């Protein structure tokens, strides 16, 4: 039985609407470039102070740069896997530098990578706050520290719950 013309056109239109996501990914590329500018601003601001840094200050600088790097990695994963999952395949299969995960990260995998990156970024923010306590003359607001711990724990619990839901979903799908 042939589909009605209206239904065929509606389905084609709905399928084509996935391209409305493309500008979001282009916007994320712009945000990635902005993050790179901030990374280098932070690096060049700290470099003159390296000779006089305490070990704790050097660790704080490194953690800040790692934090920005993790956020950038996360953005690349979201841009590439989001585009491939929701818009169109990226035709780079023969390129020698194509990351192995490209084309294999589904929505569930993207979700897990996202929460893992958020937990890592949150842990770095918490570690930075604790390291500031070791700096001479530095104090950390106890309320702020409490909320940093609470937010981090909520991210960890959320990640565990998402992993359990994915695990349960995989078990059910096999039946």
CORQUI-V911684 format. One line per field, one symbol per residue. ss: DSSP state (H for helix, E for strand, C for the rest). phi: phi as a letter, one per 20 degrees, with the letter a starting at -180 (. if undefined). psi: psi as a letter, one per 40 degrees, with the letter a starting at -180 (. if undefined). Layout:
# CORQUI-V911684
ss->???
phi->???
psi->???
This chain:
# CORQUI-V911684
ss->CCCCHHHHHHHHHHHHHHHHHHHHHHHHHHHHHHHHHHHHHHHHHHHCCHHHCCHHHHHHHHHHHHHHHHHHHHHHHHHHHHHHHHCCCCCCCCCCCCCCCCCCCCHHHHHHHHHHHHHHHHHHHHHHHHHHCCCCCCCCCHHHHHHHHHHHHHHHHHHHHHHHHHHHHHHHHCC
phi->.effgffffffffffffgfffgffffffffffffffffgffffffegfeggdfegfffffffffffgfffffggfffffffffffddafeecgeffefffffndeeffffgffffffffffffffffffffffeffmeccgffffgfffffffffffgfffffffffffffffff
psi->hiiiddddddddddddedeeddddddddddddddddddddddddddddeddeiidddddddddddddddddddddddddddddddeciihgfdehdehideheehadddddddddddddddddddddddddddehhehihhdddddddddddddddddddddddddddddddde.
